[in-house]
C-alpha cells in the first residue's frame, strides 16, 4: 500500500529521516538523476514530471508521485490476479461458483466447508484439509475462526442473504487467515446461506479456494472450458447462444449434426441468413427470442413448427444472456425435439382407444349373453347392476335374437340382479312389451321375494309376462308347449 513519507523527512538537502539516518549517506528511494530530476524506485516519475524545483526537492510532489506509482502497481497486480472490479456481492452459479468449483482442477472436488451461525464447523472435506492443514476429524465441531483465524461471513451478511434455494445464488468474499502451520493465506469464500422450513438459518456452506497464481488460474480456466464444452456437446438437446442482433455466437455439436452442417457455418448469421428453417418458421423463432430480449425473462413453451412435409414438435427454453456486469447481451436456447415422442403417444392413444372399444364390445357380449335353448326358445341371464345404457343393450340384443332366430319364447332370468329399482322395473316391462310386439312371449324367472315386493311397490305393469321362481321352471314351461306341438304333428 502507498505510504506518506513526508512526515519522515527532516528537511531538504540530505537531512536525517525519522530514524536518524542521513539521506546523503544512505541514499533514498527517490534518488536523483544526473540532470537533477528525481527518480522514484529507480523509475522516472509518472508522466515524466520532475519534482526538482530550483535545486531543492519538492517533497509534497514526491509523495504524490509515490502514491500514484503504488496505486498503479496495485492495479496491475489486481489485474493479473483477475480481481479487477470483483467486489463482494451476489453472483450466479456460472460465475463465481464455477470459478471456485474448479479452483483445484476441473475434475477435483473443491474445498467445502460448512458452519453454523455460532461458527461451529459441520462439514470439512479432504480438500479443505489440504488447504488449511486440519483433518476432518480435527475440524468438525470446532469454531471456524480457531481453524482459519478468520470469520469470513459476518452476521449482517448472513441475514442479508435470503434467496430461493432453487435460484442457486452465491455471494463471494475474500479474507486473510492462517493455516495450521501459521502460514498466512488469502482465500476467497463463495458461499450460500442454507435455511430450514421456517426460514431460519441452518448453516453457511462455502467453496473455498486460493488463486493467486495467474498462470495456474489460466490453466484451470482452460480445463473448465473444455469440460463444460464436452458436457454441452454430448447433450441430446440443441443448445445455442445468439447476440442481441440474433446472430449465432455459439452452438453445440448436436445442433450442427442435426442439420448436417459444420458449426462454423452458423457463426455470425441470424436465423434468416442461415436458411436452415423456412421463412415462416424463422419468423416464429425470432419473435420468441425478441420477447426474451424485451422482457429479460426466461420462456418455456411447446411449439409445433411446420417444415412443409410434416410438423415437428419441440419443447423449448429460451433465456437472457448477461455479461459480468449484468447487462443483457444476447439470448440462449435449449431445445428438445419431441416429434418421435408425440407420434408414439398418438399411436399409443389410438391403440388404447381400439383396445377400449374391443373390451367394451366383449363386455357387452358377456353382460348380455343370449343363449338358444331349443328351436324358438331363447334365454338371457342378467347379472349385476343395471343402468340406462345396459338396459338398452339388453333390449337390443334380445329383440335382435328374437327376430333372427324367429323365437316364440324369451326367458329373462333376473336371479343375478342385485337390486331392483324403478329403472330396472321399467327396463324389464319395456323389454317384455317390445318382445310381444315381435310375436314372442316373455317368461321372467328368478324373482326372489324381495324382488317381487319391490316390483309391487314400484307399481310395475307385468301384464302379459309369465313370472316363475327359477330358471329351471322357466325352461320347463317354455318347452312344454313345443312338445305338445310336436305330438300333434
C-alpha positions in Angstrom: 0.0 0.0 0.0 1.2 3.6 -0.5 2.6 5.4 2.5 3.1 9.1 3.1 6.8 9.6 3.6 6.6 13.4 4.1 6.5 13.0 7.9 9.8 11.2 7.9 11.7 14.0 6.2 13.7 16.3 8.4 14.3 18.9 5.6 15.8 19.4 2.2 19.3 18.8 1.3 20.1 15.5 2.8 18.6 15.9 6.3 18.1 13.0 8.6 14.9 10.9 8.5 12.8 9.8 11.5 15.3 7.0 12.2 18.2 9.4 12.3 19.8 8.1 9.1 21.2 10.6 6.7 19.7 10.5 3.2 23.0 11.8 1.9 24.8 8.8 3.4 22.3 6.1 2.7 20.5 7.4 -0.3 16.8 7.4 -0.7 14.1 5.5 -2.5 13.7 8.6 -4.7 17.2 9.2 -6.0 18.4 12.0 -8.2 19.5 11.6 -11.9 22.4 13.3 -13.4 20.3 16.2 -14.6 18.9 16.8 -11.1 15.5 15.2 -11.7 14.2 12.9 -9.1 13.6 9.2 -9.8 11.0 7.0 -8.0 12.1 3.5 -7.0 14.6 3.5 -9.9 11.9 4.6 -12.3 11.1 8.1 -13.7 8.3 9.9 -12.0 4.9 9.1 -13.6 4.2 11.1 -16.7 7.8 12.4 -16.7 7.0 15.1 -14.1 10.1 16.5 -12.5 10.0 17.1 -8.7 13.3 19.1 -8.7 12.5 22.8 -8.2 15.3 25.4 -8.1 17.8 23.0 -6.7 15.6 21.8 -3.9 13.4 18.7 -3.6 9.6 19.2 -3.6 8.7 16.5 -1.0 5.0 17.1 -1.4 5.2 16.3 -5.1 7.4 13.3 -4.4 4.8 11.8 -2.0 2.0 12.3 -4.6 4.1 10.7 -7.2 4.9 7.8 -4.9 1.2 7.3 -4.2 0.4 7.3 -7.9 3.1 4.8 -8.6 2.0 2.4 -5.8 -1.6 2.7 -7.0 -0.5 1.8 -10.5 1.4 -1.2 -9.3 -1.5 -2.4 -7.1 -3.9 -2.0 -10.0 -1.6 -4.1 -12.3 -1.3 -6.8 -9.6 -5.1 -6.9 -9.2 -5.4 -7.2 -13.0 -3.0 -10.1 -13.1 -4.9 -11.9 -10.4 -8.1 -11.5 -12.2 -9.6 -9.5 -9.4 -10.4 -6.2 -11.2 -13.9 -5.0 -10.3 -14.6 -8.2 -8.2 -16.4 -7.0 -5.1 -18.4 -8.8 -2.5 -21.9 -9.5 -3.7 -24.4 -11.9 -5.2 -23.3 -13.9 -8.3 -24.9 -16.7 -10.3 -23.6 -20.2 -10.4 -21.9 -19.9 -13.8 -19.8 -17.1 -12.4 -18.1 -17.3 -9.0 -19.4 -20.8 -8.2 -17.9 -22.5 -11.1 -14.8 -20.4 -10.8 -14.3 -21.6 -7.2 -15.6 -25.1 -8.0 -12.7 -25.8 -10.4 -10.1 -24.0 -8.4 -8.2 -27.3 -7.6 -8.7 -28.7 -11.1 -11.5 -29.5 -13.5 -12.1 -32.9 -12.1 -11.1 -32.4 -8.5 -13.5 -31.8 -5.6 -13.0 -28.3 -4.2 -12.6 -27.3 -0.6 -16.0 -27.5 1.0 -16.7 -26.0 4.5 -20.0 -25.5 6.3 -20.6 -23.9 9.7 -23.4 -22.8 11.9 -24.2 -19.3 13.0 -22.1 -19.7 16.1 -19.1 -20.7 14.0 -19.2 -24.5 14.7 -17.9 -26.4 11.7 -20.3 -29.1 10.4 -18.5 -30.0 7.2 -14.8 -30.1 6.3 -13.7 -32.3 3.4 -10.3 -33.5 2.4 -9.7 -30.6 0.0 -10.3 -28.2 3.0 -7.8 -30.2 4.9 -5.2 -29.8 2.2 -5.8 -26.1 2.1 -5.6 -25.3 5.8 -3.8 -28.3 7.2 -6.5 -29.6 9.6 -8.0 -33.0 9.1 -11.8 -33.6 9.0 -11.8 -35.2 12.5 -9.8 -32.2 13.9 -12.0 -29.6 12.3 -15.6 -30.9 12.9 -17.2 -29.4 16.0 -14.6 -26.6 16.4 -15.1 -22.9 15.7 -14.1 -21.8 12.2 -12.2 -18.8 13.5 -10.0 -21.2 15.6 -9.1 -23.1 12.4 -8.5 -20.4 9.8 -8.1 -17.3 12.0 -10.9 -15.6 10.2 -14.7 -15.1 10.3 -15.3 -14.7 6.5 -19.0 -14.0 6.6 -20.5 -11.5 9.1 -23.9 -11.9 10.8 -25.2 -9.0 8.8 -24.1 -10.6 5.5 -25.8 -13.9 6.6 -29.1 -12.2 7.3 -28.9 -10.2 4.0 -28.5 -13.5 2.1 -32.1 -14.6 1.8 -33.0 -16.1 -1.5 -34.8 -19.0 -3.0 -32.5 -22.1 -2.9 -33.7 -23.0 -6.4 -32.0 -19.9 -7.8 -28.5 -21.2 -6.9 -27.2 -17.8 -6.0 -23.9 -17.3 -4.2 -22.1 -14.5 -2.6 -18.3 -14.0 -2.6 -15.9 -12.6 0.0 -12.2 -12.6 0.5 -10.5 -12.9 3.8 -6.9 -13.2 5.1 -6.2 -16.1 7.5 -3.6 -18.6 8.5 -3.0 -22.3 8.0 -2.4 -24.8 10.8 1.3 -24.2 10.5 0.8 -20.4 10.9 1.3 -19.5 7.3 -0.6 -16.5 6.0 -3.2 -17.3 3.4 -5.7 -15.3 1.4 -8.8 -17.2 0.5 -11.9 -16.5 -1.5 -15.2 -17.8 0.0 -18.0 -18.5 -2.4 -20.9 -19.2 -0.1 -24.7 -19.7 0.3 -26.8 -19.5 3.4 -29.0 -22.6 3.9 -32.3 -22.2 5.7 -34.8 -24.6 7.2 -38.5 -24.9 6.5 -39.3 -22.0 8.8 -36.7 -19.8 7.1 -34.2 -19.8 10.0 -30.5 -20.1 9.1 -29.4 -23.7 9.3 -25.8 -23.2 8.2 -23.4 -21.4 5.9 -21.9 -23.6 3.1 -18.9 -22.4 1.1 -16.5 -23.3 -1.6 -13.0 -22.1 -0.6 -10.1 -21.5 -3.0 -6.8 -19.8 -3.1 -6.0 -18.5 -6.5 -3.0 -16.1 -6.5 -1.1 -17.7 -9.4 -2.4 -16.2 -12.7 -0.8 -19.0 -14.8 -2.5 -21.6 -12.7 -5.8 -19.8 -12.9 -5.4 -19.6 -16.7 -4.8 -23.3 -16.9 -7.8 -24.1 -14.8 -9.9 -21.8 -16.8 -9.0 -23.7 -19.9 -9.7 -27.0 -18.2 -13.1 -25.7 -17.1 -13.9 -24.6 -20.6 -13.0 -28.0 -22.1 -15.1 -29.9 -19.5 -18.2 -27.7 -20.0 -17.8 -27.9 -23.8 -17.8 -31.7 -23.5 -20.9 -31.6 -21.4 -22.7 -29.3 -23.9 -21.5 -31.1 -27.0 -22.7 -34.5 -25.7 -26.2 -33.3 -24.8 -29.0 -34.8 -26.9 -30.6 -31.3 -27.0 -30.0 -28.4 -29.2 -28.1 -25.6 -27.4 -27.1 -22.2 -28.7 -26.4 -18.6 -27.8 -27.2 -15.6 -30.0 -26.1 -12.0 -29.6 -28.6 -9.1 -29.2 -28.9 -8.9 -33.0 -29.9 -12.5 -33.3 -26.7 -13.8 -34.7 -25.2 -17.2 -33.6 -22.2 -16.9 -31.4 -22.2 -20.4 -30.0 -23.9 -23.7 -30.7 -23.3 -27.3 -29.6 -22.3 -30.2 -31.8 -25.7 -31.8 -31.7 -27.3 -28.8 -33.4 -24.8 -28.8 -36.2 -25.1 -32.6 -36.7 -28.9 -32.4 -36.8 -28.7 -30.0 -39.8 -25.7 -31.7 -41.4 -23.6 -28.6 -41.2 -20.3 -27.5 -39.6 -20.5 -25.3 -36.5 -18.6 -22.6 -38.2 -21.3 -22.2 -40.8 -23.7 -20.9 -38.2 -21.4 -18.3 -36.6 -22.2 -14.7 -37.3 -25.5 -15.5 -39.1 -29.0 -14.9 -37.9 -32.0 -17.3 -38.4 -32.9 -15.9 -41.8 -29.4 -15.7 -43.2 -28.5 -19.2 -42.3 -31.6 -20.5 -44.1 -31.9 -23.8 -42.1 -35.6 -23.1 -41.5 -38.5 -22.0 -43.7 -39.2 -18.2 -43.5 -42.4 -18.6 -41.5 -40.7 -20.9 -39.0 -37.7 -18.5 -38.7 -40.1 -15.6 -38.0 -41.7 -17.6 -35.2 -38.3 -18.4 -33.7 -37.1 -14.8 -33.9 -40.3 -13.4 -32.4 -39.8 -15.6 -29.3 -36.2 -14.5 -28.9 -37.1 -10.8 -29.2 -39.7 -11.4 -26.5 -37.0 -12.7 -24.2 -34.7 -9.8 -25.0 -37.5 -7.3 -24.4 -38.6 -8.8 -21.1 -35.3 -10.0 -19.8 -37.2 -13.2 -18.6 -36.8 -16.8 -19.5 -39.5 -18.6 -21.5 -40.6 -22.2 -21.5 -43.0 -23.4 -24.2 -44.0 -26.2 -26.5 -44.1 -25.4 -30.2 -45.1 -27.0 -33.4 -43.1 -26.0 -36.4 -44.4 -26.7 -39.9 -41.5 -27.7 -42.2 -43.7 -28.4 -45.2 -43.6 -32.2 -45.4 -44.6 -32.6 -41.7 -44.9 -31.0 -38.4 -42.2 -31.1 -35.8 -42.7 -30.8 -32.1 -40.3 -29.2 -29.7 -40.1 -28.2 -26.0 -38.0 -25.0 -25.9 -36.4 -23.0 -23.1 -35.0 -19.6 -24.1 -33.3 -17.3 -21.6 -31.5 -14.0 -21.5 -27.7 -14.0 -21.6 -25.9 -11.3 -19.5 -22.3 -10.2 -19.2 -20.4 -10.0 -15.9 -21.9 -6.5 -15.3 -25.4 -7.9 -15.6 -26.1 -6.3 -19.0 -28.3 -8.1 -21.4 -26.2 -9.1 -24.4 -28.0 -12.0 -26.0 -30.4 -14.9 -25.8 -29.7 -18.6 -25.3 -31.8 -21.6 -26.1 -32.1 -25.3 -25.1 -34.5 -27.1 -27.4 -35.6 -30.7 -27.1 -37.3 -32.3 -30.1 -40.4 -34.3 -29.1 -41.6 -35.3 -32.6 -41.0 -39.0 -32.1 -42.4 -38.9 -28.6 -45.6 -37.1 -29.8 -46.1 -39.6 -32.7 -45.5 -42.6 -30.3 -48.1 -41.0 -27.9 -50.6 -40.6 -30.7 -50.1 -44.2 -31.8 -50.4 -45.4 -28.3 -53.6 -43.3 -27.7 -55.1 -44.7 -30.9 -54.2 -48.3 -30.0 -55.6 -47.7 -26.5 -58.9 -46.5 -28.0 -59.1 -49.6 -30.1 -58.4 -51.8 -27.1 -61.1 -50.0 -25.0 -63.6 -50.4 -27.8 -62.8 -54.1 -28.1 -63.1 -54.5 -24.4 -66.4 -52.7 -24.3 -67.7 -54.9 -27.1 -66.6 -58.0 -25.2 -68.2 -56.7 -22.0 -71.4 -56.0 -23.8 -71.5 -59.6 -25.1 -70.6 -61.0 -21.7 -73.0 -58.8 -19.8 -76.0 -59.6 -22.2 -75.5 -63.2 -23.3 -78.3 -64.7 -25.5 -78.5 -68.5 -25.1 -80.6 -70.6 -27.6 -82.2 -73.4 -25.6 -84.3 -75.0 -28.3 -86.0 -74.1 -31.5 -87.8 -70.9 -30.9 -86.7 -70.6 -27.2 -84.0 -68.2 -26.0 -82.7 -67.4 -22.5 -80.9 -64.3 -21.3 -79.5 -64.4 -17.8 -79.0 -60.9 -16.3 -76.2 -60.5 -13.7 -75.1 -57.4 -11.8 -76.4 -53.9 -11.7 -78.3 -52.2 -14.5 -78.1 -48.7 -15.8 -79.8 -47.0 -18.8 -77.0 -48.0 -21.2 -77.1 -51.6 -20.2 -80.9 -51.8 -20.3 -80.7 -50.5 -23.8 -78.2 -53.2 -24.8 -80.3 -55.9 -23.2 -83.4 -54.8 -25.2 -81.4 -54.5 -28.4 -79.7 -57.9 -28.0 -83.0 -59.7 -27.1 -85.0 -58.2 -29.9 -82.3 -58.9 -32.5 -82.1 -62.5 -31.3 -85.9 -63.0 -31.4 -86.0 -61.6 -34.9 -83.0 -63.5 -36.3 -84.0 -66.9 -34.7 -87.8 -66.5 -35.0 -88.2 -67.3 -31.3 -91.6 -67.6 -29.8 -90.4 -67.6 -26.2 -87.8 -65.4 -24.4 -86.7 -66.2 -20.9 -85.3 -63.3 -18.8 -83.6 -64.6 -15.7 -83.0 -61.9 -13.0 -81.5 -64.2 -10.4 -78.2 -62.3 -10.5 -79.7 -58.8 -10.4 -78.5 -57.2 -7.1 -81.3 -54.7 -6.6 -84.5 -53.8 -8.4 -85.4 -50.1 -8.6 -87.6 -48.0 -10.9 -85.0 -48.2 -13.7 -84.8 -52.0 -13.6 -88.6 -52.4 -13.4 -89.1 -50.1 -16.3 -86.4 -51.8 -18.4 -88.0 -55.2 -17.8 -91.5 -54.1 -18.7 -90.4 -52.3 -21.8 -88.4 -55.2 -22.9 -91.3 -57.6 -22.4 -93.7 -55.3 -24.4 -91.2 -55.0 -27.2 -90.8 -58.8 -27.4 -94.5 -59.2 -27.5 -94.7 -56.8 -30.5 -92.4 -59.3 -32.3 -94.8 -62.2 -31.5 -92.8 -63.7 -28.7 -93.9 -64.2 -25.1 -91.7 -63.3 -22.2 -91.0 -65.5 -19.2 -89.5 -63.7 -16.2 -87.6 -66.1 -13.9 -85.5 -65.8 -10.7 -87.8 -63.5 -8.9 -87.0 -63.6 -5.2 -89.5 -62.5 -2.6 -87.7 -59.2 -2.1 -87.7 -58.6 -5.9 -91.4 -59.3 -6.1 -92.1 -56.9 -3.2 -90.0 -54.2 -4.9 -91.9 -54.7 -8.2 -95.2 -54.4 -6.5 -94.1 -51.3 -4.5 -92.9 -49.7 -7.7 -96.2 -50.5 -9.4 -94.5 -52.3 -12.3 -97.0 -53.4 -15.0 -96.2 -57.1 -15.5 -99.4 -57.9 -17.5 -98.7 -60.4 -20.3 -95.4 -61.5 -18.6 -95.2 -65.0 -17.1 -93.3 -65.0 -13.8 -91.7 -68.1 -12.4 -89.4 -68.7 -9.4 -86.4 -70.4 -11.1 -84.8 -70.6 -14.4 -85.3 -74.3 -14.5 -89.1 -73.9 -14.1 -89.0 -71.3 -16.8 -87.2 -73.6 -19.2 -89.7 -76.4 -18.5 -92.6 -74.0 -19.1 -91.1 -72.8 -22.4 -90.5 -76.3 -23.7 -93.9 -77.8 -22.7 -96.0 -76.2 -25.5 -93.3 -77.1 -28.0 -93.5 -80.7 -27.1 -97.3 -80.7 -27.4 -97.0 -79.2 -30.9 -94.6 -82.0 -31.9 -97.0 -84.7 -30.6 -99.9 -83.1 -32.5 -97.8 -83.3 -35.7 
